[in-house]
Amino acid sequence: MKKKLNSEDQKHLVRFLRDLIGIPSLPRQEKNVIDRIGEEMSKIGFDDVYVDSVGNIIGKIGDGNKKLLFESHVDTVGIGDIARWDYHPFIGKVEDGFIYGRGASDDKQGIASMVYGMKHLMQSDLELDGTIYVVGVVQEEDCNGGAMEHVCNHIHPDGIILGEATNLGINRGQRGRTEMMVTVKGKSAHAANPHQGINAVYHASKIISKIESLNDSFPVQDFLGKATVAVTRMIADPDSTNTIPDICQFTVDRRLVLGETEEKCLGELTKILQDEGVEGNVEILEYVALSYTGFKIQLKEFFSAWELPINHDLVKVASSGLEESFGKKPRIGKWSFSTDGVITMGKLGIPTIGFAPGDEQDAHSLNDKVNINDLYKAAVGYAHIAKSYYNKND
C-alpha cells in the first residue's frame, strides 16, 4: 500500500473538508452536512451508504464477520461572536498550510480523512476478510455517545477508531464525566426586609465553597490523571431583583477516574448539604432531545471513565499500522476532554481507541484549524490501521 495520497485525492480531500466546514451543523441541525458526507461516500465507491433512524451517516465496505468501525461526530459547537474570528468560521480558509473554520479540529477533519482513507484502502486492492464501517454521528456535542450507542447496538463492531483530535497519535482513554444539579432551598421575603427570609443564594455560596475544596481530596491515577469538580452555572428564583430568593440551583461538572460511581458523586455533594445544615437535594441530569430525524435520544448524564490497556490487540495493531505508514512509532496517550468513547468503551465495553489529525487545544476555539499535511497523513494512516487490523485478525 502506498504511503501517500495521490495528488488528486489530496485536492479532493481538502475540498471535501472545506465543504463540510462551510455547512453549519449545530446539534440536531446536521441534515445538510450528513447529506454532503453521504454524497462523497457514494462518489468514492463505498459498497453501501445509508442514514439510520437517528440521522447518522453510515458507509460500509466489505461483508465479512470481523467488523471495524471508524467514527467521527459531525455536529459542532456554536461560533460565538463572529467578529472575534480572524477567519470566517464557515468558509474553510486555507492559509499557511492550515484549514481554518468551525469543526476543522473537532470533528469534521476526522470524518473527511476517514472517507479518503477508505478510498486509499480500496485503491490498494488488498483483500480484507471483514467489514469496515465509516460513521458520521450526530449530537455528540449535546450528549456524548447518545447517537453512537444506537449505531453500536445495530452494527455490533469488534473495534472502534474515534476521529477526535489526537495530533496523529493514538489515544486509549479519557476521564469520565457527570453533570449534576444542586438545588438549595430558602425562604422568600422582600429584599427590603432580608431578615424575614432565608437567602438561598447565600446558602448556595457556602456549599459551592465546600465543593471547590473537594478537588484537594480527589484521587489521582497514573494514566488518566486527577478527578476534578467545577460549578459551571447558577440560577435563582424568584427571578426578581427585589426578592430574597427561596430557590438557588447550580450545575456541577464532575470529571471522573476509573472506579468512581454515581453513588459516590451524589454522596459527596449530599454530605456537604447535610454537614452545612442546608435544605436541598442533588440529582444527576438527564438528556432528552429529538434528533433532526425526530428520533428521541434519552440518557442519564453519567459517563464512566475508560482506559484500554496499552497491550490490547487494538492498540498494538493500530500502532503497527501507523508505524508502517509514518516510519516511526506513534505517541500513545489520552484525551483531556470527553468523547463518544464513554459509551463505546465506558458503557458497552467495545475496544476503542482514537486517532485523528488536529490538536485538542484548537477544539471549540476561535483558532479552530487543522494542518493539511496531517490531514493527508491521517487518511493514509486509517488505511494502514485497517490493513494491520485484518492481517492480525485473519
Legacy VTK file of the C-alpha trace (Angstrom):
# vtk DataFile Version 3.0
C-alpha trace
ASCII
DATASET POLYDATA
POINTS 394 float
0.000 0.000 0.000
1.310 3.471 -0.911
2.268 5.768 1.948
0.962 8.947 0.346
-2.331 10.045 -1.138
-2.095 10.831 -4.836
-2.272 14.494 -5.741
-5.861 14.326 -6.998
-7.115 12.744 -3.779
-5.228 15.354 -1.770
-7.090 18.095 -3.649
-10.440 16.339 -3.248
-9.861 15.771 0.477
-9.149 19.455 1.081
-12.188 20.443 -0.964
-14.359 17.952 0.914
-13.320 19.235 4.337
-13.812 22.840 3.260
-17.312 21.932 2.078
-18.078 20.345 5.444
-16.792 23.380 7.352
-18.968 25.559 5.120
-22.124 23.784 6.298
-23.194 24.899 9.802
-24.141 21.804 11.806
-25.161 22.532 15.351
-26.570 19.556 17.290
-29.978 18.493 15.928
-29.317 20.534 12.758
-26.938 18.189 10.944
-29.034 17.040 7.957
-27.217 19.100 5.318
-23.744 18.004 6.405
-24.925 14.385 6.643
-26.190 14.598 3.052
-22.853 16.025 1.877
-20.897 13.199 3.529
-23.198 10.604 2.005
-22.686 12.146 -1.421
-18.890 11.847 -1.083
-19.056 8.265 0.202
-21.214 7.249 -2.753
-18.949 9.011 -5.262
-15.868 7.281 -3.857
-17.467 3.857 -4.137
-18.478 2.602 -0.696
-20.426 -0.655 -1.056
-23.386 0.761 0.856
-24.252 4.228 2.157
-27.288 4.915 4.311
-28.702 7.147 7.047
-30.066 5.383 10.118
-33.194 6.333 12.074
-31.256 8.697 14.361
-29.747 10.550 11.391
-26.195 9.146 11.479
-24.488 8.587 8.111
-23.018 5.104 7.644
-20.729 3.933 4.875
-19.902 0.231 4.523
-17.069 -1.603 2.769
-16.913 -5.404 2.549
-19.100 -8.076 4.071
-17.010 -10.170 6.444
-17.663 -11.195 10.025
-14.962 -9.087 11.697
-16.207 -5.505 11.958
-14.000 -2.443 12.372
-15.766 0.904 12.772
-14.282 4.368 12.179
-16.339 7.145 13.777
-16.381 10.939 13.910
-19.147 13.241 15.045
-20.345 15.809 12.514
-22.009 18.354 14.776
-20.109 21.332 16.186
-20.405 23.884 18.939
-21.511 27.401 18.060
-19.244 30.206 16.872
-19.939 32.892 19.493
-19.186 36.434 18.341
-18.202 36.126 14.680
-16.348 39.459 14.875
-13.732 37.814 17.112
-12.689 35.286 14.449
-9.601 36.029 12.355
-11.086 33.873 9.566
-14.767 33.389 8.766
-15.847 30.201 10.595
-17.835 28.808 7.657
-15.501 29.327 4.685
-12.740 26.819 5.355
-9.966 29.341 4.732
-6.672 27.830 3.540
-3.677 29.732 4.895
-0.035 28.755 5.561
-0.694 25.030 5.321
-3.787 25.002 7.545
-7.554 24.905 7.006
-9.438 27.216 9.378
-13.074 27.176 10.459
-15.566 25.730 12.904
-15.154 21.972 13.008
-11.679 21.951 11.408
-10.260 20.238 14.501
-13.472 18.977 16.132
-14.519 16.925 14.369
-15.030 17.317 10.635
-11.350 16.702 9.936
-11.872 13.179 11.272
-14.728 12.143 9.004
-13.121 13.773 5.942
-9.813 11.956 6.349
-11.583 8.679 7.206
-13.583 8.776 3.968
-10.448 9.366 1.892
-8.529 6.858 3.945
-11.005 4.204 2.875
-10.661 5.323 -0.745
-6.894 4.844 -0.385
-7.522 1.386 1.050
-9.834 0.400 -1.807
-7.286 1.608 -4.381
-4.692 -0.762 -2.890
-6.736 -3.838 -3.914
-5.986 -5.563 -0.616
-8.217 -8.491 0.244
-9.593 -7.820 3.717
-11.675 -10.561 5.320
-14.062 -8.329 7.223
-16.359 -5.317 7.133
-15.361 -1.699 7.575
-17.828 0.977 8.632
-17.227 4.724 8.481
-19.807 6.558 10.564
-20.587 10.245 10.998
-22.671 10.621 14.150
-24.910 13.443 15.311
-25.456 15.221 18.636
-22.096 14.407 20.221
-21.616 17.968 21.418
-25.002 17.854 23.149
-24.517 14.461 24.734
-21.526 12.143 24.335
-22.480 8.808 22.875
-26.261 9.034 22.694
-26.371 8.662 18.912
-23.328 6.373 18.833
-24.937 3.881 21.199
-27.690 3.361 18.628
-25.058 2.643 15.946
-23.234 0.125 18.136
-26.418 -1.693 19.093
-27.223 -2.265 15.425
-23.772 -2.906 13.922
-22.063 -4.648 16.886
-18.491 -3.659 15.919
-15.488 -5.584 17.234
-13.283 -2.497 17.419
-13.743 1.270 17.114
-11.428 4.084 15.978
-12.630 7.523 17.086
-11.755 10.524 14.925
-11.352 13.063 17.731
-8.162 15.129 17.521
-5.020 13.286 18.671
-2.276 15.086 16.682
-1.717 11.810 14.803
-1.079 9.884 17.999
-3.144 7.059 19.486
-5.366 7.872 22.453
-6.567 4.938 24.536
-8.686 6.508 27.244
-10.139 9.532 28.965
-11.694 10.627 32.217
-15.438 10.206 32.526
-17.864 12.945 33.448
-21.220 13.610 35.019
-23.471 16.657 35.147
-25.320 17.207 38.427
-27.872 19.759 39.579
-27.809 21.014 43.165
-30.985 22.660 44.427
-30.694 24.781 47.587
-33.885 25.891 49.332
-34.531 29.016 51.375
-37.463 31.309 52.186
-38.688 34.250 50.120
-39.063 37.743 51.528
-38.948 41.311 50.265
-35.366 42.442 49.747
-36.157 45.472 51.935
-36.587 43.042 54.834
-33.936 40.366 54.278
-34.096 39.212 57.918
-37.571 37.842 57.243
-36.286 35.408 54.635
-33.661 32.719 54.170
-31.461 33.635 51.211
-30.925 30.508 49.096
-28.075 32.193 47.208
-26.127 32.788 50.444
-26.590 29.150 51.408
-25.556 28.058 47.915
-22.364 30.120 48.135
-21.322 28.207 51.261
-21.993 24.909 49.507
-20.039 25.983 46.410
-17.001 26.858 48.517
-17.054 23.379 50.049
-17.468 21.794 46.610
-14.394 23.619 45.319
-12.367 22.240 48.228
-13.238 18.669 47.197
-10.601 18.983 44.468
-7.907 18.740 47.145
-9.014 15.234 48.152
-9.887 13.647 44.808
-7.964 10.605 43.553
-5.120 10.762 41.022
-4.474 7.829 38.680
-1.251 7.166 36.796
-2.727 7.254 33.295
-5.976 9.238 33.477
-4.766 11.819 35.978
-6.850 13.618 38.595
-10.593 13.686 39.197
-11.988 17.243 39.305
-15.153 19.177 40.067
-16.355 22.641 38.985
-19.540 24.661 39.382
-20.483 25.934 35.940
-23.882 27.695 36.037
-26.264 29.203 38.608
-29.862 30.438 38.604
-32.085 31.800 41.399
-35.839 32.011 41.799
-37.984 34.081 42.016
-36.464 35.956 39.088
-36.736 39.344 40.756
-34.150 41.923 41.759
-36.023 42.924 44.926
-36.910 39.498 46.331
-34.908 37.224 48.598
-34.627 34.014 46.539
-36.052 30.845 48.029
-34.502 28.557 45.405
-30.964 28.539 44.041
-29.850 25.900 41.554
-26.386 25.335 40.150
-24.857 22.746 37.841
-21.735 20.795 38.725
-19.311 19.333 36.187
-17.531 16.338 37.721
-14.666 14.638 35.847
-14.205 11.003 36.828
-11.396 8.493 37.049
-11.762 4.721 36.955
-13.975 3.243 39.665
-15.971 6.368 40.513
-19.721 5.724 40.636
-22.994 7.643 40.561
-23.485 6.893 44.239
-20.055 8.305 45.129
-20.600 11.539 43.201
-24.076 12.136 44.588
-22.930 11.236 48.093
-20.093 13.776 48.096
-22.441 16.684 47.432
-25.302 15.417 49.577
-22.920 15.156 52.541
-21.916 18.809 52.125
-25.581 19.860 52.246
-26.107 17.799 55.380
-22.928 18.977 57.101
-23.848 22.622 56.461
-27.414 22.095 57.628
-28.780 23.375 54.314
-32.074 22.124 52.899
-31.779 20.886 49.328
-31.070 17.963 47.050
-28.656 16.689 44.379
-29.529 14.856 41.163
-27.775 13.668 38.022
-29.186 15.438 34.976
-30.915 13.594 32.165
-30.523 14.404 28.492
-33.700 14.250 26.394
-33.852 15.619 22.841
-35.084 14.771 19.366
-32.547 14.321 16.585
-33.099 16.097 13.271
-34.985 12.999 12.084
-37.301 13.112 15.103
-35.631 10.209 16.932
-35.762 10.617 20.716
-32.417 10.301 22.487
-32.679 9.964 26.248
-29.987 9.026 28.757
-28.656 9.919 32.186
-25.636 12.213 32.055
-23.242 9.912 33.880
-20.391 8.678 31.714
-17.741 6.398 33.154
-14.012 6.848 32.684
-12.376 4.317 30.400
-8.915 3.052 29.575
-7.950 0.432 27.010
-4.822 -1.429 28.191
-1.673 -0.473 26.322
-1.075 -4.149 25.474
-4.543 -4.658 23.973
-4.576 -6.027 20.422
-6.364 -2.948 19.054
-3.633 -0.659 20.390
-0.956 -2.984 19.032
-2.391 -3.339 15.522
-3.101 0.394 15.222
0.404 1.209 16.399
1.864 -1.298 13.940
-0.172 0.102 11.060
0.784 3.689 11.837
4.431 2.775 12.233
4.312 1.237 8.757
2.589 4.358 7.436
4.714 7.022 9.203
8.027 5.205 9.539
8.041 5.663 13.316
6.036 4.561 16.332
3.079 6.835 17.176
2.717 8.564 20.519
0.208 6.813 22.784
-1.766 8.949 25.227
-5.206 10.112 26.328
-7.711 12.938 25.833
-8.393 15.587 28.450
-11.901 16.157 27.072
-14.781 13.722 26.646
-15.633 11.626 23.566
-18.127 9.016 22.420
-15.735 6.507 23.975
-17.616 6.958 27.251
-20.359 4.894 25.615
-18.425 2.614 23.249
-15.810 1.532 25.801
-17.035 3.005 29.087
-20.554 1.556 28.899
-20.590 -1.094 26.163
-17.047 -2.416 26.613
-16.182 -2.331 22.893
-12.407 -1.933 22.410
-11.917 1.711 21.434
-9.010 3.998 20.584
-8.657 7.376 18.941
-6.542 8.567 16.016
-7.002 11.754 14.011
-5.344 14.920 12.764
-5.880 18.109 14.717
-4.801 19.494 18.071
-7.115 19.063 21.051
-6.284 22.617 22.160
-7.834 24.078 18.984
-11.211 22.408 19.549
-14.076 24.836 20.311
-11.682 27.777 19.926
-11.599 30.864 17.708
-8.465 29.324 16.188
-10.162 26.096 15.068
-7.808 24.652 12.445
-6.099 21.543 11.076
-2.753 21.036 9.398
-3.309 19.990 5.775
-0.310 17.642 5.638
-1.593 15.953 8.795
-4.947 15.527 7.071
-3.216 13.593 4.277
-1.187 11.536 6.753
-4.286 10.647 8.740
-6.096 9.377 5.645
-3.210 7.037 4.808
-2.932 6.134 8.486
-6.558 4.993 8.631
-5.945 2.733 5.631
-2.883 1.208 7.283
-4.763 0.672 10.556
-7.429 -1.275 8.652
-4.786 -3.306 6.830
-2.982 -4.105 10.075
-6.230 -4.946 11.874
-7.390 -7.531 9.374
-3.963 -9.029 8.869
-3.780 -9.510 12.649
-7.247 -10.989 12.841
-7.117 -13.403 9.903
LINES 1 395
394 0 1 2 3 4 5 6 7 8 9 10 11 12 13 14 15 16 17 18 19 20 21 22 23 24 25 26 27 28 29 30 31 32 33 34 35 36 37 38 39 40 41 42 43 44 45 46 47 48 49 50 51 52 53 54 55 56 57 58 59 60 61 62 63 64 65 66 67 68 69 70 71 72 73 74 75 76 77 78 79 80 81 82 83 84 85 86 87 88 89 90 91 92 93 94 95 96 97 98 99 100 101 102 103 104 105 106 107 108 109 110 111 112 113 114 115 116 117 118 119 120 121 122 123 124 125 126 127 128 129 130 131 132 133 134 135 136 137 138 139 140 141 142 143 144 145 146 147 148 149 150 151 152 153 154 155 156 157 158 159 160 161 162 163 164 165 166 167 168 169 170 171 172 173 174 175 176 177 178 179 180 181 182 183 184 185 186 187 188 189 190 191 192 193 194 195 196 197 198 199 200 201 202 203 204 205 206 207 208 209 210 211 212 213 214 215 216 217 218 219 220 221 222 223 224 225 226 227 228 229 230 231 232 233 234 235 236 237 238 239 240 241 242 243 244 245 246 247 248 249 250 251 252 253 254 255 256 257 258 259 260 261 262 263 264 265 266 267 268 269 270 271 272 273 274 275 276 277 278 279 280 281 282 283 284 285 286 287 288 289 290 291 292 293 294 295 296 297 298 299 300 301 302 303 304 305 306 307 308 309 310 311 312 313 314 315 316 317 318 319 320 321 322 323 324 325 326 327 328 329 330 331 332 333 334 335 336 337 338 339 340 341 342 343 344 345 346 347 348 349 350 351 352 353 354 355 356 357 358 359 360 361 362 363 364 365 366 367 368 369 370 371 372 373 374 375 376 377 378 379 380 381 382 383 384 385 386 387 388 389 390 391 392 393
